[in-house]
Amino acid sequence: MSGTGHQEGVAVVTDKPWRIAQPPVAEMMYPVRCLHCGSVYSLTHVQVTGRYTDCSVWTSPCCGIGGIDDRPWVRDRHYRELSREEAAHPRRPGSFPWETP
């Protein structure tokens, strides 16, 4: 982390510090789909806001939702892990639990 609170080497692309530039999907190491806005982002390109014994906490780099962490019972409300093949395809209607196909 730098003195401004940003991770070193992570590009902030707007005046919103949570908006982090993402690599192309083919280059993402751990792609996930945000369950708030449907965007795909990489878990290696997020602004970490806290590290604890049982989890890391960050702000979503696509829509700014804070308090996202990697514990399974919290993760399932905020993002879904994807394969690179799944991440390369746009979100289909009905892919969120509250949507009907």
C-alpha positions in Angstrom: 0.0 0.0 0.0 1.2 3.5 -0.8 0.8 6.5 1.5 -2.5 7.3 -0.3 -4.0 3.9 0.6 -3.7 2.5 -2.9 -2.0 -0.8 -3.7 1.3 -0.3 -5.5 1.1 -1.1 -9.2 -2.7 -0.9 -9.3 -4.0 1.7 -11.7 -6.9 3.9 -10.5 -8.8 5.0 -13.6 -11.1 7.7 -12.2 -11.4 10.0 -9.3 -13.2 7.1 -7.5 -10.4 5.2 -5.7 -12.3 1.9 -5.9 -12.5 2.0 -9.7 -9.5 -0.2 -10.7 -8.5 -0.9 -14.2 -8.9 -4.6 -15.1 -6.8 -6.8 -17.4 -8.4 -8.4 -20.4 -10.5 -11.5 -19.4 -8.0 -13.8 -21.1 -5.3 -12.6 -18.8 -7.3 -12.6 -15.5 -5.9 -15.0 -12.9 -9.0 -15.2 -10.7 -12.1 -13.8 -12.6 -15.3 -13.3 -10.8 -18.7 -11.8 -11.7 -20.1 -9.1 -9.5 -23.6 -10.0 -8.3 -24.4 -6.3 -7.9 -23.8 -4.9 -11.4 -22.8 -8.0 -13.4 -19.3 -6.9 -14.3 -16.4 -9.3 -14.5 -13.3 -8.4 -12.5 -10.1 -10.1 -11.3 -9.5 -10.8 -7.6 -5.9 -9.8 -8.2 -7.0 -6.2 -9.2 -9.0 -4.9 -6.2 -8.3 -2.3 -3.6 -7.9 -4.3 -0.4 -9.3 -2.3 2.6 -8.5 -4.8 5.3 -6.7 -8.1 6.0 -7.8 -10.3 8.9 -6.9 -13.8 10.2 -9.8 -15.4 8.3 -10.3 -13.1 5.2 -9.3 -10.2 3.1 -11.8 -7.3 2.6 -12.0 -5.1 -0.5 -14.2 -2.7 -2.4 -15.7 -3.9 -5.7 -13.6 -2.3 -8.5 -16.7 -2.1 -10.8 -19.5 -0.5 -8.7 -17.9 0.5 -5.5 -19.7 -1.8 -3.1 -17.5 -2.1 0.0 -17.1 -4.8 2.6 -16.7 -7.7 0.2 -14.6 -10.5 1.5 -13.6 -14.0 0.6 -15.3 -16.0 3.4 -17.8 -18.4 1.6 -20.9 -17.2 3.5 -20.2 -13.6 2.5 -18.7 -14.2 -0.9 -21.8 -15.8 -2.2 -23.8 -12.6 -1.7 -21.3 -10.4 -3.6 -19.5 -12.4 -6.4 -19.3 -15.7 -8.2 -16.1 -17.3 -9.2 -15.8 -18.0 -12.9 -13.7 -20.0 -15.3 -12.0 -17.9 -18.0 -14.4 -19.3 -20.5 -17.4 -18.2 -18.4 -15.9 -14.8 -17.9 -15.4 -14.3 -21.6 -19.1 -14.5 -22.3 -21.5 -11.7 -21.5 -23.9 -12.1 -18.6 -27.1 -13.9 -19.6 -30.5 -12.8 -18.2 -31.4 -15.0 -15.3 -27.8 -15.4 -14.1 -28.6 -13.6 -10.8 -30.6 -15.5 -8.2 -33.3 -12.8 -8.1 -33.9 -12.8 -11.9 -36.2 -15.2 -13.6 -34.8 -16.6 -16.9 
